[in-house]
Amino acid sequence: MKPLSVGLALTGLIALLQSAIEQSPPDALLAAVVLISALTTFRSTGISAFLKVFVGIFSTETMISGLVVIAGQGGLWPAPYAHYLPPDTLPLTLAIFSIIVYVVAQLGTVRQIMQIADRYFNAAELAPARVWPFRPFNAPERRVAVALVVALVLLNQAEVGILIRLNFFNRAWFDAIQTRNAAVFWQQLLLVFTPWAFTYVTMAVVEFFMRSMLVIRWRRWLTDHFVSRWLTHHNHYRISLVAGQTDNPDQRIAEDIFRFINGGSDGSVTAYGIYDFSILLVSTVSSFVSFAVVLWGLSKAFTLPGTNIIVPGFLFWVALIYAACGTLITHLIGRPLIGLYFERQHREADFRFSLARLREYTEQVALLGGEMAENNAVGHRFSALIANYLAVIFRLMRVTAFTATFGQLSPIIPFVFTAPFYFAGKIELGVMTQTAQAFGHVATALTFFVTYYTYLAAFKSVVDRLTSFDVAIEQAQALKGAGPAHVASADGERKIVLDGVELLLPDGRPVVRTGHLELAGSESVAISGPSGSGKSTLFRAIAGIWPYGEGRISGPDGTNAMVVPPKPYLPIGTLRAAVSYPALPGSYSDDDIRSALVDAHLPNLVDQLDREDVWSQQLSSGEQQRVAIARALLMRPDWLFLDESTSAVDEKLEAKLYAVLARRLPNSTIVSIGHRSAVVRLHQRHLAMRSADGDFILRDAAEGDSVDTASGKVMNAPRSIHPAVSDDDRRQNLVRQHGACLPRRGPC
């Protein structure tokens, strides 16, 4: 931008010198505006990357057109090409565009919008691209984006130029009709209107294709960006723990990003996003400045009605005052729409999510006979949606009533003010129609806010939702590294050590403490305690996803740990993908998957690996838990944390599953949470949650201890907490009783 600003400054100085030599006020005005544009261009290095593209386009065009106009005025332009000279007002217009973009970039709302848009226009990743008819090539995504925007802006400016040319055709054509001049009529129709109209249509089709390609690339990149941020460092989990309006992240990614870019329009509905408003504004400002010059020239000798007072550019001032009044009234009427649209998207997403949730738990609802309760809950959410919708409708009725009235009056006003001059014979019909058309373009440009108010309100609500989602991700990201510190064991010994770990709930209440606790890699451990005592939270802390608490958790570097929750997640897709998760499909051979399913006591599923289904609905709770066991057999983790992962199966099958884990995973250390005493007997060590000062502390429970599941108190504890039965004897008892054996360092 700095070299461009230097070029603009030189252009302004040349124009200033020429104005001094020729004593030309218009040249002095051009010089002043170009020098201001040079200053704003120089300072544009710190504005939005997206808006910087527009500053670069307008400033470059200002410099080129300014030098051409100066050359034409100074007699340096070749005479045979004099009819190719641009209008003297073109560089002035473009310089004003550049200045306006810089000023707009300073607005708070625009900065909020550009924080989202700029990410794509700063993307450095290489991406495939192609310029027909050349071969595909790779280029940084931001350069592809800038190239598309530049091409689209130039196309749009060319279309505005064609409209101006057709405006003058309209004048000549109607003059020919009034004077009954057939030769000029057909010459204007065939040699002026036809080629320019078809050129305009061709450019519109090319613009549509290029705009669609930009929207696709932009949406794909921004969606990948948000999904990546949402999933990185467990942000998708932590975001549920932070406060704020973070409802329905799926909608914000799937719909709001699309709406942000182009309003979510797929061609069947009219909607607007940042691209549309950017190009619309460029077109609007281009039309305004270009037709304002035309309107000023046509009405420069008009007088105030009923007087002989000449007001230069009279109709321009009429259009300006008319548009300003309309914009102010529209904003006062429609201001509540922004909040209503924000709430509308929230209500729509809640209603859709409740239906999806009902579909997911359809079996449980049917078994409980909960259809009436679900019908009531769905009806309540739908009623809230309808209430919001009605509020939007009533507000839109007021806005529509005013804007429709405004739109009906707009075409009439220029004829009302030009009619006295036409009937007095001071202007011809062509001038009257050209004036009305120019007035219409200027009024339309000035009433942009009125015309697109409802779309702007909807767009602002989308921006607010994406911004709040972005803030929530940043808050979740800020929790990375919070909670107990995770460090590698200094001695490299295969054990996990918890030192002074104290875990808190998100509201700051303590839930569990450990003191100094060691989990040796050579022994299996069962953890018991009352519900809500923090057992699952402890597993989350060991896994590194719980951000509330303090202390230190150390373990061997590079260990592979796996936590199996009570209700495992089963992705929609093939059974192969569900069993392989979180590994990608194809990570394990079909033979290994079938073997894992057989060992998990799911032999009936071995022939259904390619079947796609909603497995969370097709499998019982016990079968889902056994699928998770099959995953563990495939993953072969160093540490396997089972959070009531066999609670849905009977004790006999539970013992068999632990026997399978012992046999298939001899090098894995198993730590289990369980409420059954049978689970405790299947492990070498027992840790119990004991109630202490309002929270729970995790300690070794002596052999034969009975833990009160309601209070966490340990009853009938013997004097020694060490087991009376040796480990070897205990292991042999497990083999005899349950066929299970959890090894220490080798086979039983």
Protein Blocks (a to p, Z undefined) as FASTA:
>chain_A
ZZmmmmmmmmmmmmmmmmmmnopaklmmmmmmmmmmmmmmmmmmmmcfklmmmmmmmmmm
mmmmmmmmmmmmnopacfklmmmpccfklmmmmmmmmmmmmmmmmpmklmmmmmmmmmmm
mcfbdcdddddfbdcddddfklmmmmmmmmmmmmmmmmmmmmmmmmmmmmmmmmmmmnop
aklmmmmmmmmmmmmmmmmmmmmmmmmmmmmmmmmmmmmmmmmmmmmmmmgghlmmmmmm
pgcjfehkllmmmmmmmmmmnoopahjaccddfklmmmmmmmmmmmmmmmmmmmmmmmmm
cccehiabdcehklmmmmmmmmmmmmmmmmmmmmmmmmmmmmmmmmmmmmmmmmmmmmmm
mmmmmmnopmmmmmmmmmmmmmmmmmmmmmmmmmmmmmmmmmmmmmmmmmmmmmmmmmmm
mmnopacfklmmmmmmmmmmmmmmmmmmmmmmmmmmmmmmmmmmmmmmmmmmmmmmmmgo
iajdddddfklpacdddehiacddfkopafbdekjadddfkbccddeddehilmmmmmmm
mnopacgdedjddddehiacddddfbdcddeddfklmmmpmbdehjacfklmmmmmmmno
paklmmmmmpccdfklmpcfklmmmmmmmmmmmnopabdcdehklmmpcfklmmmmmmmm
mmmmmmbccddddfbfklmmmpmbdcddddeehiacdddddehiacdfknopaehiafbl
cdfbdfklmmmmmmmmnopacdfklcZZ
